[in-house]
Amino acid sequence: MTARLAPPGLTAEEERLVLAMRDVPDSPLKTRLAELVSELALRVAHPCCPEAQADGVPCDSAGTACDECRRGIGFLDRLARGVRAG
């Protein structure tokens, strides 16, 4: 991997992800990977659970342990198993 290039404030994991993405050669595969990672990050950051909470407002917190978040975690777990299996 390349030398440290991330600005201060990134966690070690965020920096690792940025460096790993930069190591992928430019190609349609890299473009699709970047799109997918962005889509996943947005989905996880803002799950937009349609179920109204006690205050009547739909939940948009990834920290809440509702069915929508559990389904998202299950999806990511299945995706990870598929990647590891090759």
C-alpha positions as CSV (number, residue, x, y, z in Angstrom):
1,M,0.0,0.0,0.0
2,T,1.0,3.6,-0.4
3,A,2.3,5.9,2.3
4,R,-0.1,7.7,4.7
5,L,-2.1,10.1,2.7
6,A,-5.3,10.5,4.7
7,P,-5.9,13.8,6.5
8,P,-6.0,13.7,10.3
9,G,-9.4,12.7,11.6
10,L,-9.8,9.4,9.7
11,T,-9.7,6.3,11.8
12,A,-7.2,3.6,11.0
13,E,-10.0,1.5,9.4
14,E,-11.2,4.5,7.2
15,E,-7.6,5.1,6.1
16,R,-7.2,1.4,5.3
17,L,-10.3,1.4,3.2
18,V,-9.2,4.6,1.3
19,L,-5.8,3.1,0.6
20,A,-7.2,-0.2,-0.5
21,M,-9.6,1.5,-2.9
22,R,-6.7,3.5,-4.3
23,D,-4.7,0.3,-4.9
24,V,-7.3,-1.1,-7.3
25,P,-6.3,-0.3,-10.9
26,D,-8.6,2.0,-12.8
27,S,-11.2,-0.1,-14.6
28,P,-14.9,-0.7,-14.8
29,L,-14.5,-3.1,-11.9
30,K,-13.1,-0.3,-9.7
31,T,-15.9,2.1,-10.8
32,R,-18.5,-0.5,-9.8
33,L,-16.7,-1.3,-6.5
34,A,-16.7,2.4,-5.6
35,E,-20.4,2.8,-6.4
36,L,-21.3,-0.3,-4.4
37,V,-19.2,0.8,-1.3
38,S,-20.8,4.3,-1.5
39,E,-24.3,2.8,-1.8
40,L,-23.6,0.5,1.2
41,A,-22.2,3.2,3.3
42,L,-25.2,5.5,2.7
43,R,-27.6,2.6,3.4
44,V,-25.9,1.8,6.7
45,A,-25.6,5.4,7.7
46,H,-29.3,6.1,7.0
47,P,-31.3,2.9,7.1
48,C,-34.6,4.8,6.8
49,C,-36.7,2.3,8.7
50,P,-40.3,2.9,7.7
51,E,-41.7,2.0,11.1
52,A,-42.7,5.0,13.2
53,Q,-41.0,5.2,16.5
54,A,-42.6,6.4,19.8
55,D,-42.5,10.0,18.6
56,G,-44.2,9.1,15.4
57,V,-41.2,9.8,13.2
58,P,-39.6,7.0,11.1
59,C,-36.2,6.0,12.5
60,D,-33.1,7.0,10.6
61,S,-30.5,5.8,13.1
62,A,-28.2,3.0,12.3
63,G,-27.6,2.6,16.1
64,T,-31.1,1.3,16.7
65,A,-31.6,-2.4,17.0
66,C,-34.8,-2.8,15.1
67,D,-35.8,-5.3,12.4
68,E,-34.6,-3.1,9.6
69,C,-31.2,-2.7,11.1
70,R,-31.0,-6.5,11.9
71,R,-31.9,-7.2,8.2
72,G,-29.1,-4.9,7.1
73,I,-26.6,-6.6,9.3
74,G,-27.7,-10.0,8.1
75,F,-27.3,-8.8,4.5
76,L,-23.8,-7.5,5.2
77,D,-22.9,-10.8,6.9
78,R,-24.1,-12.8,3.9
79,L,-22.2,-10.5,1.5
80,A,-19.1,-10.9,3.6
81,R,-19.4,-14.7,3.6
82,G,-19.8,-14.7,-0.2
83,V,-16.7,-12.6,-0.6
84,R,-14.7,-14.8,1.6
85,A,-15.9,-17.9,-0.1
86,G,-14.6,-16.6,-3.4
